[in-house]
Each structure stands twice: as structure tokens, then as C-alpha cells.
């Protein structure tokens, strides 16, 4: 599937917990969804 999940000790801005990640995956809110992919890529461009 080419997905990864890392554990972080401290909460950081823009990070989600495991339950939220699981819910988003079940909803199809990931990079395979064209609308979500576009939104994520736009956010990355704005951060640069």
C-alpha cells in the first residue's frame, strides 16, 4: 500500500493521532482520493 505511520512522543502541529488516521483511511481520505491529494499538495506548497 505504500503507507507509513510513525510514532511521536510529543504532539506537533498538523499531526494526527492513530484513531484519526484510521478513521481517515476508512473514509478514503488519503492520497488515492484525487480531491484529498490536491488539498494535501496545495498545503505543502503553501508551507514552502
C-alpha positions in Angstrom: 0.0 0.0 0.0 3.0 2.3 0.4 1.7 3.9 3.6 3.7 4.6 6.7 2.9 5.5 10.2 5.3 6.9 12.7 5.0 7.4 16.4 5.8 10.7 18.0 6.2 11.3 21.7 5.1 14.9 21.7 2.1 16.4 19.9 3.1 18.6 16.9 1.2 21.0 14.8 -0.5 19.2 11.8 0.0 15.7 13.2 -2.9 13.4 13.9 -3.3 10.5 16.3 -3.7 6.9 15.4 -7.5 6.9 15.8 -7.8 9.9 13.5 -5.5 8.3 10.9 -7.5 5.1 11.0 -10.8 7.0 10.5 -9.4 8.9 7.6 -8.2 5.8 5.9 -11.5 4.1 6.3 -13.2 7.1 4.8 -10.8 7.1 1.9 -9.3 10.4 2.9 -5.8 9.6 1.6 -3.6 10.2 -1.4 -5.5 7.8 -3.6 -8.5 10.2 -3.5 -7.9 13.0 -6.1 -9.6 15.7 -4.0 -7.6 14.9 -0.9 -4.4 14.6 -2.9 -4.9 18.0 -4.4 -5.7 19.5 -1.0 -2.6 18.0 0.6 -0.3 19.0 -2.3 -1.6 22.6 -2.1 -0.9 22.7 1.6 2.7 21.5 1.1 3.3 24.2 -1.5 2.0 26.9 0.9 4.3 25.8 3.6 7.4 26.2 1.4 
